[in-house]
Amino acid sequence: MFSQSSVVLDIHHPMQSGLTMRTIECIGAEKKILTTNLDIVNYDFYNPRNILVIDRVNPVVNQDFFESAYEKLPPDVYNRYSLKSWLNEIFSD
């Protein structure tokens, strides 16, 4: 289902801080994200063409978001959020 989708819904837990793993998966898979996590706008990969923040109580979704194409991010952004980069960060001296 995930691989066939162009947009993925991400509803984070209200007490959660930071991003969900689903967010990172969507970046790598080049999927658009419809999310309740307002903090996502503070990250370097945020692009309003790829990420739409909605209110969990009163969600408003513009149809154009679903109809427009995913806009690729710069290669360094994909690399920064890759598993290899994460492992290098964890195990670096």
C-alpha positions in Angstrom: 0.0 0.0 0.0 2.8 2.4 0.9 4.7 1.9 -2.3 1.6 2.5 -4.4 0.7 5.7 -2.5 1.7 9.2 -3.5 0.7 10.8 -0.2 1.0 9.3 3.3 -1.0 10.3 6.3 1.0 10.9 9.5 -0.9 11.5 12.7 1.5 11.9 15.5 0.8 11.3 19.2 -0.1 14.6 20.9 2.7 14.0 23.5 5.3 13.2 21.0 8.3 15.4 20.4 10.2 15.3 17.1 9.3 13.4 14.0 7.7 10.0 13.5 9.7 7.3 11.7 7.0 7.4 9.0 8.2 10.9 8.2 11.8 9.8 7.5 10.5 6.8 5.5 8.5 9.2 3.3 11.5 11.3 2.6 13.5 8.3 1.4 10.6 7.0 -0.6 9.9 10.4 -2.1 6.3 10.4 -0.9 4.2 13.5 0.0 3.2 13.8 3.7 -0.1 14.9 5.2 0.7 15.4 8.9 -0.6 16.8 12.1 3.0 17.5 13.3 3.5 21.2 13.1 7.1 20.9 14.1 7.9 19.5 10.7 8.1 23.0 9.2 11.3 23.6 11.2 13.3 20.8 9.4 15.6 21.4 6.4 13.5 19.0 4.2 10.3 20.9 4.7 8.7 21.9 1.4 5.1 23.0 1.3 4.7 21.2 -2.0 5.6 17.9 -0.4 4.3 18.4 3.1 0.9 19.6 4.2 0.3 20.3 7.9 -3.3 19.8 9.0 -5.2 20.4 12.2 -6.1 17.1 13.9 -9.5 18.5 15.0 -10.5 20.4 11.9 -8.4 19.1 9.0 -8.5 21.2 5.8 -6.9 19.6 2.8 -6.5 21.3 -0.5 -7.1 19.0 -3.5 -4.2 20.6 -5.4 -1.8 19.0 -2.9 -2.9 15.6 -4.1 -2.8 16.5 -7.8 0.7 18.1 -7.9 3.8 16.1 -8.3 6.4 15.4 -5.6 9.2 17.9 -5.7 12.6 16.2 -5.3 14.9 17.5 -2.5 18.6 18.2 -2.9 20.8 15.1 -2.8 22.5 16.3 0.4 19.2 16.3 2.2 18.4 12.7 1.2 21.9 11.8 2.3 21.5 13.5 5.7 18.5 11.4 6.6 19.8 8.1 5.2 20.5 5.1 7.3 24.2 5.3 6.4 24.4 8.9 7.7 22.5 8.0 10.8 24.8 5.1 11.6 27.9 7.3 10.9 26.5 9.8 13.4 25.9 7.2 16.1 29.2 5.4 15.7 31.5 8.3 15.0 34.4 9.1 17.3 
